[in-house]
Amino acid sequence: MRLDMQTAEAELTKKLGDLPDAAEIAWATVWLEACGYSGVKILGEALKDQRHTLELTRDALGLDLQHVSCAFLAPAIMRHVAANGRAFLRNVRHGLYMLPFAVRGNVGLGCPVDPSFAVGGERHKNPYGEKLGLAAAQGLEIDNAQWGEI
């Protein structure tokens, strides 16, 4: 099925209902799809998990995400980092969901989840701008079966 980005984001936000940060999760899912990643598939997997929330508590090693999906935690992680400084994440599930937020916030991700950005390198432009522009103009091709799982 083909959807424009705004429609996909609005429909996902509705599907996610009362989930904390539903609009942000929907935005990140569409962003991932627009950039060639399987955001809808990952979100479908994450929704099958028993836990969707976690109170973020920093310890000496950083943040233990306890295998709760970053599909749900990424917005809160970014707020936590903005307030408290950079953090090491452990027991991460679906870490790719950190990518849209890191690019939008222009912050380093610190791991090789972003194939367009070498670890330790310097970003001089947004490598996703062209992909996002193309998706905005042409819409997204989303797998019907994966969409139906959400």
Phi, psi and chi 1 to 4 in degrees:
 res  aa     phi    psi   chi1   chi2   chi3   chi4
   1 MET       -  147.1  109.5  178.1  103.4      -
   2 ARG  -111.9  128.4 -175.1  163.6  -69.5  -81.3
   3 LEU  -131.1  146.0  -68.3  172.8      -      -
   4 ASP   -76.5  160.5   65.8   78.0      -      -
   5 MET   -61.2  -40.6  -68.5  173.7   71.0      -
   6 GLN   -66.7  -41.0  -68.0   78.2   16.8      -
   7 THR   -65.9  -44.9  -59.1      -      -      -
   8 ALA   -59.2  -44.5      -      -      -      -
   9 GLU   -64.0  -43.8 -167.1  173.5  -36.2      -
  10 ALA   -64.8  -43.4      -      -      -      -
  11 GLU   -66.2  -40.5  -72.5 -171.5   22.5      -
  12 LEU   -64.3  -41.7  -82.6  173.6      -      -
  13 THR   -58.0  -43.4  -60.1      -      -      -
  14 LYS   -63.5  -44.5  -81.6 -167.6  -99.2 -177.8
  15 LYS   -62.2  -32.9  -73.8  177.6  175.8 -110.0
  16 LEU   -79.7  -11.9  -65.8  171.7      -      -
  17 GLY    55.2 -124.6      -      -      -      -
  18 ASP   -88.2   10.8  -66.3  -25.6      -      -
  19 LEU   -59.6  135.2 -145.8   66.8      -      -
  20 PRO   -55.9  138.1  -22.9   31.8      -      -
  21 ASP    61.7   30.7  -64.4  -49.7      -      -
  22 ALA   -54.9  -43.4      -      -      -      -
  23 ALA   -65.7  -38.2      -      -      -      -
  24 GLU   -68.8  -39.0  -73.1  -74.7  -81.2      -
  25 ILE   -64.4  -43.5  -64.7  164.9      -      -
  26 ALA   -62.0  -44.9      -      -      -      -
  27 TRP   -58.2  -46.9  166.2   80.2      -      -
  28 ALA   -64.9  -37.3      -      -      -      -
  29 THR   -63.2  -46.2  -57.3      -      -      -
  30 VAL   -65.7  -40.7  169.3      -      -      -
  31 TRP   -58.2  -47.7 -169.5  100.0      -      -
  32 LEU   -61.3  -44.9  -72.0  167.9      -      -
  33 GLU   -59.9  -43.4  -74.5  -71.6  -28.3      -
  34 ALA   -63.5  -28.9      -      -      -      -
  35 CYS   -95.2    9.3  -69.2      -      -      -
  36 GLY    91.1   10.5      -      -      -      -
  37 TYR   -99.3  163.7  -61.8  107.6      -      -
  38 SER   -91.2   63.9  -59.4      -      -      -
  39 GLY   -61.4  -42.9      -      -      -      -
  40 VAL   -65.2  -42.9  171.0      -      -      -
  41 LYS   -63.0  -45.2 -179.9 -179.9  178.3 -174.7
  42 ILE   -63.4  -43.8  -65.3  168.5      -      -
  43 LEU   -62.3  -40.6 -179.1   58.8      -      -
  44 GLY   -59.3  -42.1      -      -      -      -
  45 GLU   -62.9  -45.1  -70.9  173.7    7.5      -
  46 ALA   -64.0  -37.2      -      -      -      -
  47 LEU   -65.6  -20.9  -74.4  167.5      -      -
  48 LYS   -79.1  -14.3  -67.0  175.2 -174.0  172.2
  49 ASP   -67.2  154.4  -65.8  -13.3      -      -
  50 GLN   -73.1  -33.8  -68.9 -178.0    3.0      -
  51 ARG  -110.1  134.6  -64.7  177.1   65.4 -164.0
  52 HIS  -122.2   -6.3  -61.1  151.8      -      -
  53 THR  -132.9  159.3   60.4      -      -      -
  54 LEU  -161.0  133.2  174.7   70.2      -      -
  55 GLU   -77.9  119.2 -175.5  175.1  -27.0      -
  56 LEU   -75.9  122.2  -62.6  176.1      -      -
  57 THR  -128.5  121.5  -54.6      -      -      -
  58 ARG   -84.2  135.4 -169.2  178.7  -73.4 -120.2
  59 ASP  -123.5 -168.7   58.9   25.2      -      -
  60 ALA   -61.6  -24.6      -      -      -      -
  61 LEU   -97.1   -7.7  -62.2  175.9      -      -
  62 GLY   122.0 -130.9      -      -      -      -
  63 LEU  -115.9  123.1  -63.5  172.1      -      -
  64 ASP   -92.2  111.1 -178.5   -4.6      -      -
  65 LEU   -84.6   -4.4  -57.0 -176.1      -      -
  66 GLN    52.2   34.1  -58.6  174.4   27.8      -
  67 HIS    62.7   18.3  -57.7  -74.2      -      -
  68 VAL   -77.8  135.2  176.3      -      -      -
  69 SER   -62.0  136.2  178.0      -      -      -
  70 CYS   -66.6  -14.4  -75.7      -      -      -
  71 ALA   -56.5  -33.7      -      -      -      -
  72 PHE   -97.2  -31.3  -52.1  118.3      -      -
  73 LEU   -92.4  -19.7  -61.8 -178.3      -      -
  74 ALA   -52.8  -46.1      -      -      -      -
  75 PRO   -61.1  -41.7  -23.8   33.9      -      -
  76 ALA   -68.3  -37.1      -      -      -      -
  77 ILE   -61.8  -44.5  -67.7  167.5      -      -
  78 MET   -64.1  -39.1  -66.8  -57.4  -71.7      -
  79 ARG   -65.0  -41.6  -72.1 -169.8  -61.7  -90.3
  80 HIS   -61.9  -45.7 -179.9   86.9      -      -
  81 VAL   -65.6  -40.0  167.9      -      -      -
  82 ALA   -61.5  -36.0      -      -      -      -
  83 ALA   -84.2  -30.5      -      -      -      -
  84 ASN  -122.3   -0.7  -58.9  -64.5      -      -
  85 GLY    90.8  172.7      -      -      -      -
  86 ARG   -59.2  153.0   75.6 -174.0 -117.2 -159.8
  87 ALA  -143.2  144.8      -      -      -      -
  88 PHE   -84.5  132.2  177.8   75.1      -      -
  89 LEU  -104.3  136.7  -52.9  178.7      -      -
  90 ARG  -132.8  162.8   57.4 -171.8 -161.9  -76.1
  91 ASN    53.5   52.1  -63.1  -45.3      -      -
  92 VAL   -89.0  136.8  175.8      -      -      -
  93 ARG  -123.8  131.7  178.1  161.0  160.6   73.3
  94 HIS    58.3   48.8  -59.1  134.7      -      -
  95 GLY   -60.5  -19.5      -      -      -      -
  96 LEU   -57.6  -26.6 -175.2   59.8      -      -
  97 TYR   -66.3  -12.6 -100.7   82.3      -      -
  98 MET   -75.2  -25.8  -66.2  -59.1  -58.8      -
  99 LEU   -57.9  -51.9 -179.2   59.6      -      -
 100 PRO   -58.5  -38.5  -14.8   21.0      -      -
 101 PHE   -71.1  -37.3  -63.1   98.0      -      -
 102 ALA   -67.2  -40.9      -      -      -      -
 103 VAL   -67.1  -45.9  170.8      -      -      -
 104 ARG   -61.4  -39.9 -179.7  174.8   71.7 -178.2
 105 GLY   -84.5   -4.3      -      -      -      -
 106 ASN    53.4   45.8 -160.8   31.9      -      -
 107 VAL  -116.6  152.4  -62.2      -      -      -
 108 GLY   -69.5  146.4      -      -      -      -
 109 LEU   -97.1  -31.7 -164.5   51.6      -      -
 110 GLY    77.4   12.5      -      -      -      -
 111 CYS  -150.1  159.7   69.2      -      -      -
 112 PRO   -80.6   36.8   29.2  -34.7      -      -
 113 VAL   -75.8  -21.5   72.5      -      -      -
 114 ASP  -102.0  100.7  179.3   -6.3      -      -
 115 PRO   -67.9  -12.5   23.9  -31.1      -      -
 116 SER   -90.5    2.2  -61.0      -      -      -
 117 PHE  -138.0  111.2 -175.4   58.1      -      -
 118 ALA   -68.2  140.4      -      -      -      -
 119 VAL   -59.4  130.2  175.0      -      -      -
 120 GLY    83.0   -2.2      -      -      -      -
 121 GLY   -81.7 -177.7      -      -      -      -
 122 GLU  -120.9  131.7 -127.7  177.7  -88.2      -
 123 ARG   -92.4  124.2 -176.7  170.9  -63.4 -164.5
 124 HIS  -106.2  -14.3  -63.1  -73.3      -      -
 125 LYS  -155.2  164.6   66.6  176.0 -173.4  159.8
 126 ASN   -80.7  111.0 -179.7  -15.3      -      -
 127 PRO   -72.6   -4.1   27.7  -34.0      -      -
 128 TYR  -102.4   -7.5  -61.0   98.9      -      -
 129 GLY   -54.9  -44.6      -      -      -      -
 130 GLU   -64.9  -43.6 -174.6  176.7  -33.4      -
 131 LYS   -64.0  -42.5  -69.3  178.2 -177.4 -179.3
 132 LEU   -65.7  -39.8  -68.9  166.2      -      -
 133 GLY   -63.5  -41.9      -      -      -      -
 134 LEU   -64.2  -43.4 -170.7   60.2      -      -
 135 ALA   -65.2  -37.2      -      -      -      -
 136 ALA   -64.5  -36.8      -      -      -      -
 137 ALA   -78.6  -38.3      -      -      -      -
 138 GLN  -106.5  -13.2  -64.0 -178.9   -6.3      -
 139 GLY    87.9  179.3      -      -      -      -
 140 LEU  -112.6  141.5  -58.4  170.7      -      -
 141 GLU   -99.1  111.3 -172.9   62.9   37.8      -
 142 ILE  -116.2  134.7  -62.0  175.2      -      -
 143 ASP   -64.6  124.1 -178.0  -83.7      -      -
 144 ASN   -58.7  -42.0  -75.4  -27.2      -      -
 145 ALA   -65.5  -43.8      -      -      -      -
 146 GLN   -66.9  -39.6  -69.0  173.2   -5.7      -
 147 TRP   -61.6  -39.2 -174.0 -100.1      -      -
 148 GLY   -67.8  -19.7      -      -      -      -
 149 GLU   -78.3  -12.6  -70.5 -175.9   20.8      -
 150 ILE   -91.6      -  -64.1  175.4      -      -
